[in-house]
Structures are given as structure tokens and as C-alpha cells.
């Protein structure tokens, strides 16, 4: 079974986020004075072929811990949806 996976990776709370800080500093100059708490991150999308949703989630979780995210300074969130087969 194939699953479309989205992984959202962001800095942990309390870890400096220089990109987010810079964006938050600059947006008021563009007229957006109501923006605070800017945090930068990255999103990855992939397709995983696995026996079931739990197996796909476990595989992606291991990939995040070993390669995709730095568990010391980053958190990640995994979203899965089954791809329909014709």
C-alpha cells in the first residue's frame, strides 16, 4: 500500500531561529505590524510503500530520527494519507 507522507520539521522551542527572527524583524517595514512568533522550518513530501499506515509511520519516524531531522534542535511532525489505487 502506498502512502503520501508530509514531514514538517521546525526548530524546538527555546532554540534560536535566526531566519524566523530576521523575518519577524523585517515584516513591519512591509506594513505587517501584527506579525509575531515567526518560526522557519522545512517541509518534505514523499511516497512510502508499506504494509499498512503504522509501518509507514514507523519507517518515516526512523528516517527522521536518523537523517531528516536533527533531534537535538528540531521537532518533526508526520502526516500520512493512503494513495488510492486504480
Residue frames relative to the residue before (quaternion, step in Angstrom):
aa qw qx qy qz dx dy dz
X 1.0000 0.0000 0.0000 0.0000 0.00 0.00 0.00
X 0.2774 -0.7731 0.5494 0.1530 3.57 -0.95 0.88
X 0.1321 -0.7834 0.6063 0.0358 3.50 -1.09 0.87
X 0.3098 -0.6917 0.6179 0.2092 3.52 -1.06 0.81
X 0.1061 -0.8178 0.5656 -0.0049 3.54 -0.71 1.14
X 0.0902 -0.7488 0.6539 0.0594 3.52 -1.11 0.81
X 0.0906 -0.7749 0.6249 0.0283 3.56 -0.88 1.01
X 0.1153 -0.7752 0.6197 0.0417 3.57 -0.77 1.09
X 0.0792 -0.8029 0.5908 -0.0111 3.55 -0.70 1.16
X 0.0778 0.7921 -0.6001 0.0798 3.55 -0.89 0.96
X 0.6130 -0.5368 0.4261 0.3931 3.55 -1.27 0.37
X 0.5232 -0.6198 0.4835 0.3291 3.55 -1.11 0.69
X 0.5912 -0.5369 0.4533 0.3960 3.54 -1.20 0.51
X 0.7727 0.3255 -0.2580 0.4800 3.57 -0.98 0.85
X 0.6248 0.4871 -0.3429 0.5048 3.59 1.27 -0.20
X 0.5326 -0.6418 0.4422 0.3300 3.58 -0.86 0.92
X 0.0948 -0.7698 0.6309 0.0198 3.54 -1.06 0.89
X 0.1771 -0.8457 0.4904 0.1133 3.61 0.31 1.21
X 0.6338 0.5235 -0.3495 0.4496 3.63 1.01 -0.67
X 0.6633 0.4980 -0.2989 0.4719 3.56 0.94 -0.89
X 0.6337 0.5348 -0.3195 0.4587 3.56 1.02 -0.83
X 0.6679 0.4990 -0.3012 0.4627 3.58 0.93 -0.88
X 0.6409 0.5061 -0.3301 0.4735 3.59 0.94 -0.80
X 0.6573 0.5073 -0.3112 0.4623 3.58 0.92 -0.90
X 0.6404 0.5240 -0.3218 0.4602 3.60 1.08 -0.68
X 0.7444 0.4495 -0.2213 0.4415 3.59 0.97 -0.89
X 0.6121 0.6124 -0.3746 0.3316 3.64 0.91 -0.76
X 0.5954 0.5516 -0.4069 0.4192 3.68 0.97 -0.46
X 0.6132 0.5495 -0.3498 0.4469 3.61 1.10 -0.62
X 0.6709 0.4646 -0.2894 0.5002 3.58 1.24 -0.40
X 0.6329 -0.5635 0.3156 0.4269 3.56 1.31 0.12
X 0.5963 0.5540 -0.3652 0.4518 3.59 1.26 0.03
X 0.0044 -0.8548 0.5173 -0.0406 3.55 0.28 1.27
X 0.6535 0.5309 -0.3058 0.4445 3.59 1.25 -0.13
X 0.5400 0.6302 -0.3936 0.3953 3.63 1.23 0.29
X 0.1062 0.7722 -0.6190 0.0967 3.57 -0.87 1.02
X 0.7889 0.3704 -0.2297 0.4333 3.55 -1.29 0.14
X 0.2431 0.7925 -0.5262 0.1895 3.60 1.05 0.68
X 0.0014 0.7742 -0.6315 0.0429 3.56 -0.90 1.02
X 0.2667 -0.7590 0.5743 0.1513 3.57 -0.85 0.95
X 0.0502 0.7788 -0.6240 0.0393 3.52 -1.22 0.53
X 0.3292 -0.7127 0.5618 0.2611 3.51 -1.24 -0.41
X 0.2491 -0.7536 0.5955 0.1241 3.51 -1.26 0.57
X 0.0927 -0.7730 0.6261 0.0440 3.54 -1.03 0.86
X 0.1175 -0.7668 0.6277 0.0649 3.53 -1.07 0.78
X 0.1089 0.7889 -0.5971 0.0961 3.54 -0.95 0.89
X 0.3430 -0.6942 0.5868 0.2369 3.55 -1.31 0.25
X 0.0967 -0.7920 0.6027 0.0117 3.54 -0.87 1.04
X 0.2341 -0.7392 0.6177 0.1315 3.55 -0.96 0.93
X 0.1757 0.7888 -0.5615 0.1777 3.58 -0.48 1.20
X 0.6783 -0.5117 0.3508 0.3937 3.54 -1.28 0.38
X 0.7884 -0.1078 0.0991 0.5975 3.58 1.01 -0.82
X 0.7368 -0.4294 0.2861 0.4370 3.57 -1.31 0.10
X 0.6409 0.5284 -0.3314 0.4474 3.60 0.97 -0.81
X 0.6591 0.4993 -0.3111 0.4685 3.60 0.95 -0.83
X 0.6378 0.5137 -0.3266 0.4719 3.59 0.99 -0.80
X 0.6592 0.5077 -0.3064 0.4624 3.58 0.91 -0.91
X 0.6509 0.5182 -0.3160 0.4561 3.59 0.94 -0.87
X 0.6563 0.5131 -0.3115 0.4571 3.58 0.97 -0.88
X 0.6848 0.4702 -0.2916 0.4742 3.59 0.87 -0.91
X 0.6110 0.5441 -0.3494 0.4566 3.60 1.03 -0.73
X 0.6589 0.4926 -0.3079 0.4778 3.59 0.94 -0.84
X 0.6270 0.5290 -0.3342 0.4642 3.60 1.01 -0.79
X 0.6441 0.5182 -0.3204 0.4626 3.59 0.99 -0.81
X 0.6893 0.4854 -0.2848 0.4563 3.57 0.87 -0.94
X 0.7489 0.4190 -0.2174 0.4651 3.60 1.01 -0.79
X 0.8501 0.1545 -0.0196 0.5031 3.59 1.00 -0.75
X 0.7664 0.4539 -0.2369 0.3879 3.56 0.61 -1.13
X 0.7913 0.1837 -0.0893 0.5763 3.59 1.06 -0.70
X 0.3743 -0.6675 0.5848 0.2691 3.53 -1.27 0.42
X 0.3069 -0.8127 0.4604 0.1827 3.61 -0.14 1.24
X 0.5637 0.5948 -0.3959 0.4144 3.60 1.21 -0.24
X 0.8284 0.1873 -0.0692 0.5233 3.60 0.92 -0.87
X 0.7480 0.3797 -0.2127 0.5012 3.62 1.21 -0.17
X 0.2449 -0.7035 0.6459 0.1670 3.49 -1.32 0.58
X 0.1026 -0.7901 0.5986 0.0828 3.57 -1.18 0.41
X 0.1748 -0.7567 0.6235 0.0902 3.51 -1.28 0.56
X 0.2004 -0.7898 0.5748 0.0754 3.55 -0.84 1.05
X 0.0448 -0.7641 0.6434 0.0144 3.55 -1.00 0.94
X 0.0914 -0.8055 0.5854 0.0147 3.57 -0.89 1.00
X 0.0541 0.7591 -0.6484 -0.0183 3.53 -1.22 0.53
X 0.4767 -0.6780 0.4838 0.2811 3.55 -0.95 0.92
X 0.3442 -0.7084 0.5777 0.2144 3.54 -1.05 0.83
X 0.4381 -0.6938 0.5054 0.2668 3.53 -0.93 0.88
X 0.2495 -0.7533 0.5894 0.1515 3.53 -1.02 0.79
X 0.4105 -0.7248 0.5025 0.2315 3.56 -1.03 0.79
